[in-house]
């Protein structure tokens, strides 16, 4: 287990974001639209109308500045939005979570004076839904998207392990590697006849429209390149992505604990009462540690504790989702019950954004 930090200020700020009228609107949407449809969405896929609804709520550019019609939501509000949407419908959250961080990244680039392409501006205006293809860089040199320098741009070639939201997204954010220089090139590219999808059967988040996508020598002009950095620098930055426990864990945990608290069996309600403060402390630890690292400007700041917290949260989710299945008895494993849906979502979180360091920590914990 992780060593608790001494303050809960970050977590308190995230919770207090509910008082923001914009966050309150999204919370109502998550409760009354996403949650009731979650089982149907898991079986039949995120429907196109969700994108229309997200656009009307400015959730396609919530991190963009007002000049692009965005909500300019801050770090605390952003965390709360991820908690709420993940807690309402995990499949829908995954589709949105592929897109939303790239909006923030483009907004920061724009703020720093980086010229934006027409496609980049469309993303900030919320006119384009992005799929994300970033994580294959972690597998270099065994498997990765190849970036080859061409006059005026790059050619991207290879097979992306998975892209969520396929059929809903009209462009991709792809991280490819120039093997000759070990440079990571991250760029936007439109979905076209040179991007070919293959069905990917998943046991969890099966409604997220996740496919394996092959890029057939896709040319990317320099204007659509978001960043170029050394592989070493990319891996250093990736420590925060892989090592920190992100809001989706706590959104799912809150939903599971709430459902346990509503069960008829008194011991199920006792499980909820036992685990709610434990998860609250883990949430406080996770957000404080992540904020400390950001303030320190050091991706390795207290990284052992950050990874330990992530492992502890994964174990907590495994426990409480298992408890919900037990409490529901036989119906807890039917496709019409949320217990099995939440349990599979928790399994997905064990491997999402998993670096080799995180995997080693997870397995070491299980070997005890």
C-alpha positions in Angstrom: 0.0 0.0 0.0 1.0 3.6 -0.6 2.1 6.0 2.1 -0.6 8.6 2.6 0.3 12.2 2.0 -0.6 14.8 4.6 -3.3 16.8 2.8 -6.5 16.3 0.9 -6.6 19.7 -0.6 -6.4 18.5 -4.2 -9.2 16.0 -3.8 -11.3 18.6 -2.0 -10.9 21.0 -4.9 -12.0 18.3 -7.3 -15.1 17.5 -5.3 -15.9 21.2 -4.9 -15.9 21.5 -8.7 -19.5 20.2 -8.5 -20.5 23.8 -7.5 -19.4 25.1 -10.9 -22.6 25.4 -13.1 -20.8 23.8 -16.1 -19.7 20.8 -14.1 -23.2 20.5 -12.6 -24.7 20.3 -16.1 -22.3 17.5 -17.0 -23.1 15.7 -13.7 -26.8 15.8 -14.5 -26.1 14.5 -18.0 -24.0 11.6 -16.7 -26.6 10.7 -14.1 -29.7 10.9 -16.3 -28.5 10.1 -19.8 -25.3 8.1 -19.6 -25.9 5.9 -16.5 -29.4 4.5 -17.5 -28.0 3.6 -21.0 -24.7 2.1 -19.8 -25.6 -1.6 -20.2 -27.1 -1.0 -23.6 -24.1 1.0 -24.7 -21.8 -1.8 -23.6 -23.6 -4.3 -25.8 -24.4 -2.1 -28.8 -21.8 0.6 -28.8 -21.6 4.3 -28.1 -24.3 5.8 -30.5 -23.5 8.7 -32.8 -26.0 10.9 -30.9 -23.7 10.9 -27.9 -21.2 12.9 -29.9 -24.0 15.4 -30.7 -24.8 15.6 -27.1 -21.2 16.0 -26.1 -20.8 18.8 -28.6 -23.8 20.7 -27.2 -22.3 20.4 -23.8 -18.9 21.7 -25.1 -17.4 18.4 -24.0 -15.5 18.2 -27.3 -13.6 21.3 -26.4 -14.1 21.8 -22.7 -10.3 22.5 -22.3 -10.1 25.0 -25.2 -10.0 28.8 -24.5 -13.1 30.9 -25.0 -12.0 32.2 -28.4 -12.7 28.7 -29.7 -16.0 28.4 -27.9 -14.5 26.2 -25.2 -15.3 26.1 -21.5 -11.6 26.7 -20.5 -12.1 24.3 -17.6 -9.3 24.0 -15.1 -7.4 21.0 -13.8 -9.8 20.3 -10.9 -12.8 20.7 -13.1 -11.3 18.4 -15.7 -10.6 15.7 -13.2 -14.2 15.9 -11.9 -15.6 15.7 -15.5 -13.6 12.5 -16.0 -14.9 11.0 -12.7 -18.5 11.8 -13.6 -18.4 10.5 -17.1 -16.5 7.3 -16.3 -18.9 6.7 -13.4 -21.9 7.2 -15.6 -20.8 5.1 -18.6 -17.3 3.7 -18.9 -17.6 2.9 -22.6 -18.6 6.5 -23.4 -15.8 7.8 -21.1 -13.2 5.8 -23.1 -14.3 7.2 -26.4 -14.3 10.8 -25.0 -11.0 10.2 -23.1 -9.2 9.5 -26.4 -10.2 12.9 -27.6 -10.2 15.3 -24.6 -6.6 15.3 -23.6 -5.5 16.2 -27.1 -7.7 19.3 -26.9 -5.8 20.4 -23.8 -2.5 19.7 -25.5 -3.4 21.8 -28.6 -4.7 24.6 -26.3 -1.3 24.8 -24.5 0.5 24.8 -27.9 -1.7 27.6 -29.1 -1.1 29.5 -25.9 2.6 29.1 -26.4 2.5 30.7 -29.8 2.6 27.5 -31.9 0.7 28.0 -35.2 -2.2 25.6 -35.6 -3.2 23.9 -38.8 -6.8 24.0 -40.0 -7.3 20.5 -38.6 -5.9 21.7 -35.2 -8.3 24.6 -35.1 -11.2 22.4 -36.0 -10.3 20.2 -32.9 -10.2 23.3 -30.7 -13.5 24.4 -32.0 -15.0 21.0 -31.2 -15.8 20.2 -34.8 -13.7 17.0 -34.9 -13.6 13.9 -32.7 -10.2 12.4 -32.4 -9.1 8.9 -31.8 -5.8 8.4 -30.0 -2.9 6.2 -31.1 -0.1 7.2 -28.7 0.7 4.1 -26.6 2.5 2.0 -29.2 5.6 4.1 -28.6 5.9 2.2 -25.3 6.6 -1.0 -27.3 9.5 0.4 -29.4 11.5 -1.2 -30.9 9.3 -4.4 -31.0 6.2 -2.8 -32.4 5.5 0.8 -33.3 4.2 3.2 -35.9 7.1 4.2 -38.3 7.6 7.9 -39.1 9.6 8.5 -42.3 10.8 12.0 -43.2 9.5 13.3 -46.5 9.7 16.7 -48.1 7.2 18.9 -46.3 6.1 16.3 -43.8 6.2 12.7 -42.7 4.8 9.3 -43.8 3.3 7.2 -41.0 3.1 3.5 -41.6 2.2 0.5 -39.3 -0.6 -1.0 -37.3 -2.1 0.8 -34.3 -2.9 -1.7 -31.5 -6.2 0.0 -30.8 -8.2 3.1 -31.5 -11.4 3.7 -29.5 -14.4 5.5 -31.0 -13.9 4.2 -34.5 -16.7 5.3 -36.8 -17.3 8.3 -34.5 -13.9 10.0 -34.9 -12.9 11.7 -38.2 -9.2 12.2 -37.3 -6.5 10.5 -35.2 -3.7 11.8 -33.0 -0.8 9.4 -33.7 2.6 9.1 -32.1 5.1 7.5 -34.5 8.9 6.9 -34.2 11.6 7.7 -36.6 13.9 4.7 -35.8 17.0 6.2 -37.4 17.0 9.1 -35.0 14.8 7.7 -32.3 12.5 10.7 -32.6 8.9 10.6 -31.6 6.6 12.5 -34.0 3.1 13.2 -32.7 0.7 14.5 -35.3 -3.0 14.8 -36.4 -4.2 12.9 -39.4 -7.6 12.6 -41.0 -9.4 9.2 -41.2 -9.2 8.3 -44.9 -9.0 5.4 -47.4 -5.4 4.9 -46.2 -6.6 4.1 -42.6 -8.0 0.6 -42.4 -9.7 -0.8 -39.4 -9.9 -4.5 -38.3 -12.4 -5.6 -35.7 -10.9 -6.2 -32.2 -13.0 -8.4 -29.9 -12.7 -7.1 -26.4 -14.0 -8.8 -23.2 -14.2 -5.3 -21.5 -15.3 -1.9 -22.9 -16.8 -3.8 -25.8 -19.1 -0.8 -26.5 -16.2 1.6 -27.0 -15.9 1.0 -30.8 -12.3 0.0 -30.3 -10.6 -1.3 -33.5 -7.1 -2.2 -34.7 -6.1 0.4 -37.4 -3.5 0.1 -40.1 -1.9 3.2 -41.6 -1.0 2.7 -45.2 1.8 5.2 -45.8 -0.3 8.1 -44.6 1.4 11.5 -45.5 1.3 14.0 -42.6 2.2 17.6 -43.5 4.5 19.5 -41.1 1.6 21.8 -40.3 -0.3 18.9 -38.6 2.7 17.8 -36.4 2.0 18.6 -32.8 5.4 17.7 -31.4 8.8 16.2 -32.1 10.9 14.9 -29.2 13.5 12.4 -28.4 12.4 8.9 -27.4 14.1 9.4 -24.1 12.1 12.6 -23.4 8.9 11.0 -24.5 9.4 8.1 -22.1 10.2 10.5 -19.3 6.9 12.4 -19.9 5.1 9.1 -20.2 6.0 8.3 -16.6 3.2 10.6 -15.4 0.7 9.1 -17.8 1.4 5.5 -16.7 2.4 6.1 -13.1 -0.4 8.3 -11.9 -3.9 7.1 -10.9 -6.3 9.1 -13.0 -9.9 10.2 -12.3 -11.6 7.3 -14.2 -10.6 4.9 -11.4 -12.4 7.0 -8.8 -15.5 7.6 -11.0 -15.9 3.9 -11.4 -15.2 3.2 -7.7 -17.8 5.8 -6.6 -20.4 4.1 -8.8 -19.6 0.6 -7.4 -19.6 1.8 -3.8 -22.9 3.6 -4.3 -24.5 0.5 -5.7 -23.1 -1.6 -2.9 -24.6 0.9 -0.4 -28.0 0.3 -2.0 -28.0 -3.5 -1.7 -30.5 -5.3 0.5 -27.8 -7.4 2.1 -26.5 -5.6 5.2 -23.0 -6.9 4.8 -22.9 -5.5 1.3 -23.7 -2.1 2.8 -21.0 -2.7 5.3 -18.5 -3.3 2.5 -19.5 0.1 1.0 -19.1 1.8 4.4 -15.7 0.2 4.9 -14.3 1.0 1.4 -15.7 4.5 0.9 -13.2 6.2 3.2 -10.4 4.0 2.0 -11.0 4.9 -1.6 -11.4 8.6 -0.6 -7.9 8.5 1.0 -6.4 6.8 -2.1 -8.1 9.5 -4.2 -6.5 12.2 -2.0 -3.1 10.5 -2.2 -3.3 10.1 -6.0 -4.2 13.7 -6.7 -1.7 15.2 -4.2 1.2 13.1 -5.5 0.4 13.9 -9.1 0.1 17.7 -8.3 3.4 17.5 -6.4 5.2 16.0 -9.4 3.7 18.6 -11.7 4.7 21.5 -9.4 8.2 20.0 -9.1 8.6 19.7 -12.8 10.0 16.2 -12.3 8.2 13.2 -13.8 10.1 10.9 -11.4 9.0 12.9 -8.3 7.9 10.2 -5.7 7.3 7.9 -8.6 7.5 4.8 -6.4 4.6 6.1 -4.2 2.6 7.2 -7.2 2.8 3.7 -8.8 2.1 2.1 -5.4 -1.0 4.2 -5.2 -2.1 3.1 -8.6 -1.6 -0.6 -7.7 -3.6 -0.1 -4.5 -6.5 1.5 -6.3 -6.5 -1.3 -8.9 -6.7 -3.8 -6.0 -9.5 -1.8 -4.3 -11.5 -1.8 -7.5 -11.0 -5.6 -7.9 -12.3 -6.1 -4.3 -15.4 -3.8 -4.5 -16.5 -5.0 -7.9 -16.1 -8.6 -6.7 -18.2 -7.7 -3.7 -20.9 -6.3 -5.9 -21.0 -9.5 -8.0 -21.2 -11.6 -4.8 -24.0 -9.4 -3.4 -26.0 -9.7 -6.6 -25.6 -13.5 -6.6 -26.4 -15.3 -9.9 -27.9 -12.2 -11.5 -24.5 -10.5 -11.0 -23.0 -12.3 -13.9 -25.9 -11.7 -16.4 -25.5 -9.2 -19.1 -28.5 -7.3 -17.8 -26.8 -6.5 -14.5 -24.3 -3.8 -13.9 -22.1 -5.9 -11.5 -20.4 -7.8 -14.3 -20.1 -4.5 -16.3 -18.2 -2.8 -13.5 -16.1 -5.8 -12.9 -14.9 -5.9 -16.5 -14.3 -2.2 -16.5 -12.1 -2.7 -13.5 -10.1 -5.3 -15.3 -9.6 -3.0 -18.2 -8.2 -0.4 -15.9 -5.5 -2.9 -14.7 -4.0 -2.7 -18.2 -4.9 0.7 -19.5 -1.8 2.9 -19.7 0.3 0.1 -18.3 4.0 0.7 -18.6 6.5 -2.1 -17.7 7.2 -0.4 -14.4 3.5 -0.5 -13.5 3.2 -4.1 -14.6 6.2 -5.1 -12.5 4.7 -3.4 -9.4 1.3 -5.0 -10.0 2.8 -8.5 -10.3 5.1 -7.9 -7.4 2.1 -7.0 -5.2 0.2 -10.1 -6.4 3.2 -12.3 -5.7 3.2 -11.4 -2.0 
